[in-house]
Amino acid sequence: MSAAEGPRRSLRDYIILGAKGFCMGAADVVPGVSGGTMAFILGIYTELIGSIRSFDPRLVKLLITFRIREAVKHASWPFLAAVGVGILAAVFTLARLLSWLLHNQPVFIWSFFFGLILASVFAVGRYQKRWTPGLLFWTGLGAIGTYFLVGLVPADTPTSPWFLFISGAVAICAMILPGISGAFILVLLGKYHYVLEAVNDRDLTVLVVVGAGAVVGLAGFVRLLHWLLNRCYDVTIAVLTGLMVGSLRKIWPWKETVNDTVHLEGSALSAYQCNALPPRWDGEVLLAIVLAAAGFAVVMFLNAISEHKGQSPKGPALYVRK
């Protein structure tokens, strides 16, 4: 069955898909939050993987032989167009706002996303019919790996086109994985602020190079992920759950700088920060807790809607059709 033979959708359905894409794009802009996690939360993760996978060599062959009708049927154009428009809309409209919030109100924005990701651990965990010691081992492995990954210090790297291309390819692989933020990978590669400024300044040269890398990286990685979900479903879900658990280290709202700041491409970044308790319990802490609870509640609400619609534990959100 081709990807295009998915569920028939109304205009309202595509507007909802666009809104879900907007949520994914908003998450992708923030270092530490994964658009893949949002796709999990919103119940479109596997359809997203399958739709991207439909852009394969057969589609290229159909296009170069001008068999346009067959090409349209083969690929999941409507789904990806709706989600893609939402993602791009979020990136170009929220990049400046989120950049300001991360700089001026980091505790509040991290608190909300901390609640989102914490609830996502429970939401994704429900797709396991039975947690065995072996699956818990894989979850722990994913959590430990991500925990140490997000603790790495950003590197100082070149701005050459070849490195921007590689950065886009690596970051997009992380973006599609729940728990690992593509934006954070750009931070580690020393290109987050550079790319964010390119978005704000509409620097098409940089955006095209990074985008080309993203397309190439996504085309290859999504096939591996699709294969893993088909052949090693339980282990893959266990590892993905672990990735989200480990990422909570990065999203913890309160940080303490233990080294001097370093300057990277004209921006001041903390060389190393560790998680800490709030310096004092006041109104800011109370509001942060409320925002974290709100993020948690949003995921639980979406999860409840999914269950109300009668989705099985291996329902549309994760099940992969072979």
N, C-alpha and C positions, 0 to 999 in steps of 0.2 A: 504494500500500500504506500503510495507516495505521500509526501508531507502535505501536499495540497488537498488531499482527500480527508481533511480534518472536519471538525464540526462546522455546520452552516451557521453563520453569524449574521445578526442584524446590525444596522448602523449603531444602535445603542451598545451592542457588544464591542464593536471596534472602538467606540469612545471610551469604554471602560478599559479596554486593552491599552489605549493611549495613556490613560490615567495611571495604569500600573507601570507602564514604561517610564512615565514621569517620576514615579517613586523610585524606580531603579536608577534613573539618571541622577536624582538628588542624592541617593546613597553613594553612587560612584564618585561624586565630586569630593566626598569627605574621606580623608585618609583614615583607614581603620574600619570602614563600613563597606560591605560588599554588595554590589548590585545583584550578584547571584543569590545572596541571602534574601534580598527583597523579592526576587523571583520565586524562591522557595515559599516565603511567607504568603505571597499573593497567588500561589497555586498555578503558576505558568512555567515552572522550571523545565520540566521534561519536554513540553511542547516547544519551548524556546530552543532546547538542545536539538530536538528533531527538525525544527524548521531551519536552523542554521545548517544542519547536516544535509538538507536537501539541495544546498548549493554545492554541487559536486561536479566531477568531470562530465557526467552525462548531461547535466544542464548546459555546460559550456559547449558540448557537441551539438546539442539542439539549437543553441543560439547561433553558432557559426554556420550552421546549415539552414538557418532561417526557418526552422520549424517552431515558430513563435507560439502557436497554440499549445503544442505539446510541452513547450518550456514553461508556459504559464501554469499548466496543470501539474507539472512535475514539482515545482518549487512552491513553498508556502509564502508567497509574496504578501498577501493581505495581512497575515499575522505579524510578520516581521516589519512591514511598513508601519502598522499601527503602533507597535511597541517602539520601533526605532524613532518615529516622530516624537513620541513621548520622552524618550531618553534625550534626544537632541534638544528638545524644548527645555528640559530641566537643566541641562549642562549650560546652555547659553543664557538662560534667564536667572539661574540660581548661583552660578559660579561666583559672581561678585558679592552677592549677599552672604553665601556660605563662607567665603574667604573673610569677610568682615566679622561674621559671628565667631569663626574659629580664632580670630585674632583678639576680639574684644569680649566675647562671652563664651569661652571654651567650655566652662563647667556645665552650662545649661545645655548646649548642643550635644556634648558627650553623654550627659545624663540621659537624655531622651533616647539616643541611639543605644546606650547600654541596656536600657529596658527592652528595646526592640530585639537586640541580639540574644539577651538572656531568655526571653520568651520564645525566640526562634529555636533554641536548643530543645525546649520541651515540644514545640510544634513539629520539628523534624523527627525527634525521637519517637513520636507516636507511629511513624511509618514502619517501625520494626515490630513484627508480630511477637517476637520473644528475644529479650536481651540475654545472651549467653556470655560466659566468661571470655570466650574468644572474641566476641564482638566488642565487649568492654575493653579488651586489650587494644583493638584497633582504634577505638574511640580515644583511649588514653594516648596512643601513639600520635594520632592526629593533633590532639590537644597540646602535647609536649612540643611537637615540631613547630606548630604555629606560635606557641608561647615564646619560644626562643627566636623565631623569625621576626616577630614584631618588636623584639627588644634590640634589634640591630641598630647601629648608628648610621644615619644617611651618609652616602659616599659623595665625593666631589668628582664629577664625571664631565666628559666633553659635550659640546652642543653640536657636534658634527652630524650631518644627515644620517650616516650609517648607524650612529648610536641612538638617535631619535627613533629610527626604524625599529631597532632591536628593543628599545624601551617600550614602544607601542605593542610589539608582539608579546613580550613577557607580561606586561601589565594586563592585557586583555585576557590572557589565560587565568590570571588571578581574579579578574572581575567576574568571570563566569563561575568561579568556585565560591560556594557559600563559606564565609568565615575569613577568606583572604581578600583584602581590599586591593584592587588594581591601583587606586590612588596611592595607597601606602607603598606599593611596589615602586611607583614612580618616585616617592619620597626616598626610598632606599637607593634608587638609582640616581638620585640628585636631580630629578627632572620634574617634580611635582609643581613647584612654583614657576618654573620655566614654561610648562605647558599651560598652567592656569592663567598666566599672564598672556600667553598666546591666544587663549580663548577670549579673555577680556579685551584684548587689543585687536581681535579678528585677524591674527597673523596666519593667513592661509597657507603660507609655505611650510611653517612648522606643523600646522594641523594636518595638512595633506600627508606629510612624511610619517608622522606618528599614526595617522589613520590607516595608511597603507600597511604599516607594520602590524597594526591591530587586525586588519582583514586577513593577512597571511597567517598570523598566529592563531586566530580564532578558527580558521578553516581546518587547520591540522589538529588542534587540541580538542575541539568539540567531538571529533570522531573517536578519540581515545576515551573521552568521558562517556560517550554513548555506549561504547563497547563494554566499559566497566559496569555501567548500570544494567546492561543486559546480562552479562556473564557473572558478575560478582555483586549482585544487588545489595545484599545485607552488609557485606564488608564495606562497600562504597558508601552506603548511608551512614554506617558507623564512623568511618573516617571523616565524612563531611560534618557530622555532628561534632566530632572532636575539633575540627578546624574552627568551628564557631565558638566552642568552649575556650580554646586557646586565644582567640582574638579578643576576648574580654579584657586581657591584659592591656591591650592598646587603647581600649575605649574607656577604661576606668577614668572618671571625670577629674579626680584630684591628682596632680603630679607635683613632684619635688625635683628641682634641678640640682643635680649633684656635680655637674661639671660646668665650666665656663661655656658660653655660647660660641658657636663657630659661624662664620659668614660663608654662605653658599650662594653664588650668583647674585650677590647684592642683598640677600635677605638674611636676617638673623634667625638662626635655628638653634635650639638647645642641643648641645653635643650629646647629653645623656640625661634622661629623666627617669625617675622611678615612681611607682604608685605610692600614694600616702593617704592618710586619713585627713578629713577637712581640718584646717588649722583651728577653727572654732565653729561651734554649732550656733548658727544664726539663721536669719531669713533666707539667705542664699542657699544654705544647705537644705532647708525645708522645701524651697522651690525646686531644687535639683532632684530631690526625692520624688516630688509630685510629678515632675517631667519624666523620670525613669518609670514611675508607675503608669503614667499615661502611655509611654511607649510599649510597656508590657501589656497593657490593656488592649491596645490597638491590635497586636498580634493575636491575643486570645479571642478577641471579637471576630477577627477574620477566620480564625480556626473554627469557631463555633458556627459561623455561617457555612463553612465548608462541610461540617458534620451534619448540619441541618439539611443540606442538599443531598445527603445520603452518600457522600463519597466514602469508599472503603479505605482501610488503612493503606492499601496500595492503590489509591485512587488517582485521578487525573494529574494531581500535583507532581507525582513522582514516577508513575508507571511508564515504562518504555516499551513501545510496541516493536517487536522484532521485525 
